[in-house]
Amino acid sequence: MKNNDLQPIINSSALKINNGKIIVIADLHIGIEKELSEQGINTESKTSEMLDKILDIIKKNRTEEIILLGDIKHNIPTSTYLEKKDVTNFLKKLKKEVKIHIIPGNHDGNINRLIDDEINLYSSEGYIINDIGFIHGHRWPKQEIMNCRQIIMGHTHPTVMLKDRLEHRTFEPCWIKTKFIKEKLKERYPESEDPNLLIMPAFNPLCGGIAINKDGVQGPIGKIIDIENSEIYLLDSTNLGKVKDLK
């Protein structure tokens, strides 16, 4: 699933740009374990494991910059002491290796209090590098984002629902490659042409997700994309075809 200089990293939820000089990660949800424990699900934190995986990706690709595509932290409206500590330490270790860009998500209230001046924090309406627009996906992007040739978003934690002959269901994280419905796009963004949209899977394996072939795409942008003709790719790069063929 190559699109010029975009390439998902095989068996990972990370995306590399410019041969890995830039890495994109979405939906870390550091601190999600608290919510899970309140639901009766006790699990160890994945923060150290996620950091190790990211540092390994950085080393292998000689990465210079990383874009965190929203929902770095999890708990809202307030954060636990442990979550604040974990987020701060995570970013502190990461910035020793790369330049960090953050596009805040809907779980990132007061994230500015957990970062320093060396980390670039942008508006949740989006950020642009080399004609690629980056958004979290929980709100409508600004017009400039929609003028880009390529848009990348997170937020929806896409999965695909698969059923065997006995109707047993499994849900696999996936990448979604899609386009916008032109008429609906022009209604909202009259200056936009025909950008491509790539929806990233959540990097935190504890996040769960939304089955695109059952429940579509979360967020306002889900109202204007061509879901039925969206292409689904598993993390191992297997192309499962279009959504309409998997319902």
C-alpha positions as CSV (number, residue, x, y, z in Angstrom):
1,M,0.0,0.0,0.0
2,K,2.4,2.7,-1.2
3,N,1.4,6.2,-2.0
4,N,4.4,8.1,-3.2
5,D,6.5,8.5,0.0
6,L,4.0,6.9,2.5
7,Q,4.5,3.4,3.7
8,P,3.0,1.5,6.6
9,I,5.5,-0.5,8.6
10,I,4.7,-4.2,8.2
11,N,3.2,-5.8,11.3
12,S,3.0,-2.4,13.1
13,S,0.6,0.4,13.5
14,A,3.2,3.0,12.5
15,L,3.6,4.9,9.2
16,K,6.8,6.0,7.7
17,I,7.3,9.0,5.4
18,N,10.4,9.8,3.3
19,N,12.0,6.4,3.9
20,G,11.4,6.6,7.6
21,K,12.8,10.1,8.2
22,I,9.4,10.9,9.6
23,I,7.3,8.4,11.6
24,V,3.6,8.8,12.3
25,I,1.9,7.2,15.3
26,A,-1.8,7.5,16.3
27,D,-3.7,6.8,19.5
28,L,-1.3,5.9,22.2
29,H,-3.9,6.3,24.9
30,I,-1.4,6.3,27.8
31,G,-3.3,5.6,31.0
32,I,-6.2,3.5,29.5
33,E,-5.5,0.8,32.0
34,K,-7.4,2.8,34.7
35,E,-10.6,2.8,32.6
36,L,-10.2,-0.9,31.9
37,S,-9.7,-1.7,35.6
38,E,-12.9,0.1,36.4
39,Q,-14.6,-2.3,34.0
40,G,-13.1,-5.3,35.7
41,I,-10.3,-5.8,33.2
42,N,-6.9,-5.8,34.9
43,T,-3.9,-5.5,32.6
44,E,-0.4,-4.2,32.8
45,S,0.5,-0.9,31.3
46,K,1.6,-0.9,27.7
47,T,3.5,2.4,27.9
48,S,7.0,0.9,28.3
49,E,6.3,-1.6,25.6
50,M,5.0,1.0,23.2
51,L,8.0,3.2,23.8
52,D,10.5,0.4,23.2
53,K,8.7,-0.4,19.9
54,I,8.8,3.2,18.8
55,L,12.5,3.6,19.7
56,D,13.3,0.4,17.8
57,I,11.5,1.8,14.7
58,I,13.4,5.1,15.1
59,K,16.7,3.2,15.3
60,K,16.0,1.0,12.2
61,N,14.8,3.9,10.1
62,R,17.2,6.6,11.3
63,T,14.1,8.7,12.0
64,E,14.5,12.4,12.6
65,E,10.9,13.4,13.4
66,I,7.8,11.8,14.8
67,I,4.2,12.9,14.5
68,L,1.9,11.9,17.3
69,L,-1.6,12.0,15.7
70,G,-3.6,12.6,18.8
71,D,-4.8,10.9,22.0
72,I,-1.4,10.6,23.6
73,K,-3.1,10.4,26.9
74,H,-6.4,8.7,27.7
75,N,-8.4,9.8,30.7
76,I,-10.7,12.8,30.4
77,P,-11.5,15.4,31.7
78,T,-8.8,14.9,34.3
79,S,-5.7,12.7,34.3
80,T,-4.4,10.5,37.1
81,Y,-1.1,11.2,38.8
82,L,0.3,8.0,37.2
83,E,-0.9,9.0,33.7
84,K,0.7,12.4,34.0
85,K,3.9,10.9,35.1
86,D,3.9,8.2,32.3
87,V,3.1,10.8,29.6
88,T,5.8,13.1,30.8
89,N,8.4,10.4,31.0
90,F,7.4,8.9,27.7
91,L,7.8,12.2,25.8
92,K,11.0,13.1,27.7
93,K,12.7,9.9,26.5
94,L,11.3,10.2,23.0
95,K,12.5,13.7,22.5
96,K,16.0,12.7,23.2
97,E,15.9,10.8,19.9
98,V,13.7,12.8,17.6
99,K,11.9,16.0,17.0
100,I,8.2,15.6,18.2
101,H,5.1,17.0,16.6
102,I,1.7,16.6,18.4
103,I,-1.7,17.1,16.8
104,P,-4.0,16.9,19.9
105,G,-7.0,14.5,20.0
106,N,-10.2,14.5,22.0
107,H,-8.4,12.8,24.9
108,D,-5.6,15.4,25.0
109,G,-7.2,18.1,27.1
110,N,-4.4,20.1,29.0
111,I,-1.7,18.1,27.1
112,N,0.1,21.5,26.9
113,R,0.8,21.2,30.7
114,L,2.7,17.9,30.2
115,I,5.1,19.1,27.4
116,D,7.9,21.6,27.2
117,D,8.9,24.1,24.6
118,E,11.0,21.6,22.6
119,I,7.9,19.7,21.6
120,N,5.8,21.2,18.8
121,L,2.1,21.3,19.7
122,Y,-0.4,22.3,16.9
123,S,-4.1,23.0,16.6
124,S,-6.5,20.1,16.6
125,E,-7.7,21.4,13.2
126,G,-4.5,19.9,11.6
127,Y,-0.9,20.3,10.6
128,I,0.8,20.1,7.2
129,I,4.1,18.7,6.0
130,N,5.1,18.4,2.3
131,D,1.4,18.7,1.1
132,I,0.3,16.0,3.6
133,G,-2.3,17.0,6.0
134,F,-2.4,15.4,9.5
135,I,-5.5,15.4,11.7
136,H,-6.6,13.4,14.7
137,G,-10.2,13.1,13.3
138,H,-12.5,14.1,16.1
139,R,-13.4,17.5,14.6
140,W,-13.6,19.1,11.1
141,P,-10.2,20.0,9.7
142,K,-9.4,23.5,8.5
143,Q,-9.7,24.2,4.7
144,E,-5.9,24.1,4.2
145,I,-5.8,20.5,5.3
146,M,-8.5,19.6,2.8
147,N,-6.4,21.2,0.0
148,C,-3.6,18.7,0.5
149,R,-3.1,15.7,-1.9
150,Q,-3.0,13.3,1.1
151,I,-4.7,13.4,4.5
152,I,-3.8,11.1,7.4
153,M,-6.0,10.6,10.5
154,G,-6.4,8.4,13.6
155,H,-9.2,8.6,16.1
156,T,-11.5,5.8,14.9
157,H,-9.2,2.8,15.8
158,P,-10.2,1.0,12.7
159,T,-10.7,-2.8,12.7
160,V,-12.3,-5.2,10.3
161,M,-14.9,-7.8,11.5
162,L,-14.2,-11.3,10.1
163,K,-16.5,-14.3,10.4
164,D,-15.7,-18.0,9.9
165,R,-18.1,-20.6,8.6
166,L,-19.5,-21.1,12.1
167,E,-20.3,-17.3,12.4
168,H,-17.5,-16.9,14.9
169,R,-16.4,-13.2,14.8
170,T,-12.9,-11.8,15.2
171,F,-11.8,-8.2,15.0
172,E,-8.5,-7.3,13.4
173,P,-6.8,-3.9,13.5
174,C,-6.4,-2.5,10.0
175,W,-5.5,0.4,7.7
176,I,-8.2,2.2,5.7
177,K,-7.3,3.7,2.4
178,T,-10.2,5.8,1.0
179,K,-11.5,8.8,-0.9
180,F,-14.2,11.4,-0.2
181,I,-17.6,11.5,-1.7
182,K,-17.0,14.5,-4.1
183,E,-20.5,16.1,-3.7
184,K,-20.3,16.0,0.1
185,L,-16.7,17.2,0.1
186,K,-17.5,20.2,-2.0
187,E,-20.5,21.1,0.2
188,R,-18.2,21.4,3.2
189,Y,-14.9,22.4,1.5
190,P,-15.7,24.0,-1.9
191,E,-12.0,24.7,-2.6
192,S,-10.9,21.1,-2.1
193,E,-9.9,18.9,-5.0
194,D,-9.9,15.1,-4.5
195,P,-7.5,14.2,-1.6
196,N,-6.7,10.7,-0.6
197,L,-7.4,9.7,3.0
198,L,-5.5,7.1,5.1
199,I,-6.9,6.1,8.5
200,M,-4.4,4.7,10.9
201,P,-4.9,1.9,13.4
202,A,-4.4,2.6,17.1
203,F,-0.8,2.0,18.3
204,N,-2.0,0.9,21.8
205,P,-3.2,-2.7,21.5
206,L,-5.5,-2.2,24.5
207,C,-7.7,0.4,22.6
208,G,-10.1,-1.9,20.8
209,G,-11.7,-0.4,17.8
210,I,-14.6,0.3,15.4
211,A,-15.3,-2.3,12.7
212,I,-15.5,-0.4,9.5
213,N,-17.5,-3.1,7.7
214,K,-20.1,-2.9,10.5
215,D,-20.1,0.5,12.1
216,G,-18.3,2.8,9.6
217,V,-15.9,5.5,10.7
218,Q,-16.1,7.7,13.8
219,G,-15.8,11.5,13.7
220,P,-17.3,14.1,11.4
221,I,-15.1,13.2,8.5
222,G,-16.8,9.8,8.4
223,K,-19.9,11.6,7.1
224,I,-18.2,12.5,3.8
225,I,-16.0,9.6,2.9
226,D,-16.8,6.8,0.5
227,I,-17.0,4.0,3.1
228,E,-18.3,1.3,0.8
229,N,-15.4,1.6,-1.6
230,S,-12.7,2.0,1.1
231,E,-9.9,-0.5,0.9
232,I,-8.9,-2.5,3.9
233,Y,-5.3,-3.6,4.7
234,L,-4.3,-5.8,7.7
235,L,-1.1,-4.9,9.6
236,D,0.8,-7.6,7.7
237,S,-0.1,-5.6,4.5
238,T,-2.8,-8.2,3.3
239,N,-5.3,-6.4,1.1
240,L,-8.8,-7.7,2.0
241,G,-10.5,-5.7,-0.7
242,K,-13.3,-3.1,-0.3
243,V,-15.6,-2.6,2.6
244,K,-18.7,-3.4,0.5
245,D,-17.3,-6.9,-0.2
246,L,-16.9,-7.7,3.5
247,K,-20.4,-7.0,4.8
